[in-house]
Amino acid sequence: MVKLFYGLLSTRKWTNDILDSARKSCLKQYKKERRKKKMEPLFQSHTEYTFNEYKKYNRFMLYKVRNVNKTIITIEVILLILAFVTKNMTYVLGALLVPIIFKVVFYAQEKRAYQKNPRLHNMMMTYRFYEDRIEQDSSLGTVVVYHYQIRDVYETDTNYYLITQNNGTLMIVKENCSIDLLGYLRNLSELKNR
């Protein structure tokens, strides 16, 4: 019984070793081919990472994606019901202050989060768009995001936000995009948001 168990373990390890070497071989071949045909970007754009851009992104994510408005309305309704039941007008005042308190707290959190990362202040990010990926260059280095790694694409009046599988975000300002690039991003958005 023990010999059978060790035999199965060694077979499994041997199989995993073969799979790992096959993966490494395929990856090496893929990288070699990529180097051979060094592609030129289809489009290029840039974004300056300012507090205003961060604030627009954060507010969009809070109010449109995470639906904080529903939470605010729920709290207000509960406070108004309490005011009606207890005949205490203090709850009405609380219901009126809830949206203001949320805005103040969100602004303080945005300010603190932005100030925690001084390396990001006013950093210029250059985006290069290829058929299968997007590259982001900045003073911190280069990030490569393949299309299959993009989880969601959100469009606002002024920006595109590309959310990756590891919850990173590429913030692209529409003002800095060509008409063709906007079409490329719209197609990517339709593809990801089906």
Secondary structure, DSSP 8 states (H G I E B T S, - for coil): -HHHHHHHHHHHHHHHHHHHHHHHHHHHHHHHHHHHT----SEEEEEEE-HHHHHHHHHHIIIIIS-HHHHHHHHHHHHHHHHHHHT-THHHHHHHHHHHHHHHHHHHHHHHHHHT-GGGTTEEEEEEE-SSEEEEEETTEEEEEEGGGEEEEEE-SSEEEEEETTS-EEEEEGGGS-HHHHHHHHHHHHHHT-
